[in-house]
Every structure is written in C-alpha cells, then in structure tokens.
C-alpha cells in the first residue's frame, strides 16, 4: 500500500480523506500490522486509482498452483463472503475464457502459443493432470494452476466428466 501511495504522491492524510478510512488504520496497514477487510481494500484501490488485485496479488512465478481453500483470501466485513484472487491481468493484456470438458484417455497436448501467453486453469469437477508438458500437476475441484502457455503443455482428464475453466492471457 505504501508503494502505491508514494507512486500516487499522496500523503497518509489525503489517502484517509479520499478512502474514508481512519489515518490510524492506514498507518497500521502500512506497517503490516493490520488485517484489512474486503471493503477496506476496495476503498483503498479506488482512492489510489489502482485495481484491487494490485493491493493483494503477490509477484507471480512462472508456474503457480493454488489448491482449493488456499490463496490470498479477503473477507467481507458486512457479509459471509470471501474473495480469493487467483490472478490479476497485467497492463495491456487480453484474456480469453474457455470452459473445458474432458474424458479420460488421450491427453490434450498443446504446442506453444504466442510468446508471453499465460494459461490459468481452475478445475470445477473431476480430476486432471495439467500444466507444463515436462512437469504437469494433478488438480482437483477448486484447484487453480497458472503456467506458461508459450511452452508445450498438457491437459489429461483422470476421471470421467472432468471440467474446468481456462483463461488464456495474451500480453
């Protein structure tokens, strides 16, 4: 948060005014001792003029696996609602969204896509072996995997009627 506030050239007092949050709350967050709610993070993103994801998404490795129930979750202070950010879009990226359905048998091997392509996969039902051709990962319902789409990759259904969502990100 401090990095974004500095980038915006904004004082703590000005950020408090724009976000409607107490200056003491912001000070705690910047020192790493606070635990912001979903609403607090959204208010900060709006006040700083940055996407919500920039405040919660850590730097990305080439392959990223988030098992169901894991990941950077933020909770609503007003409802029984939790949001887990799986991936944010880098500036200038385009994303295509696909629902996939597969049966056990032959693997779907994909040749590399355009340079800079990243694939994001969330399994909804079933189990699959997916990711880089040389290091695929077994995934179950709710698991998330991100991997380079500009390298050979594979998707293999391990049980009948496996389905999920793939987002192809083109930079």
HELIX and SHEET records of a PDB file:
HELIX    1   1 UNK A    2  UNK A    7  1                                   6    
HELIX    2   2 UNK A   12  UNK A   19  1                                   8    
HELIX    3   3 UNK A   23  UNK A   31  1                                   9    
HELIX    4   4 UNK A   38  UNK A   48  1                                  11    
HELIX    5   5 UNK A   52  UNK A   56  1                                   5    
SHEET    1   A 5 UNK A  64  UNK A  66  0                                        
SHEET    2   A 5 UNK A 144  UNK A 148 -1                                        
SHEET    3   A 5 UNK A 118  UNK A 125 -1                                        
SHEET    4   A 5 UNK A 162  UNK A 170 -1                                        
SHEET    5   A 5 UNK A  94  UNK A 102 -1                                        
SHEET    1   B 2 UNK A  73  UNK A  75  0                                        
SHEET    2   B 2 UNK A  82  UNK A  84 -1                                        
SHEET    1   C 4 UNK A 108  UNK A 110  0                                        
SHEET    2   C 4 UNK A 153  UNK A 157 -1                                        
SHEET    3   C 4 UNK A 128  UNK A 132 -1                                        
SHEET    4   C 4 UNK A 137  UNK A 139 -1                                        
END                                                                             
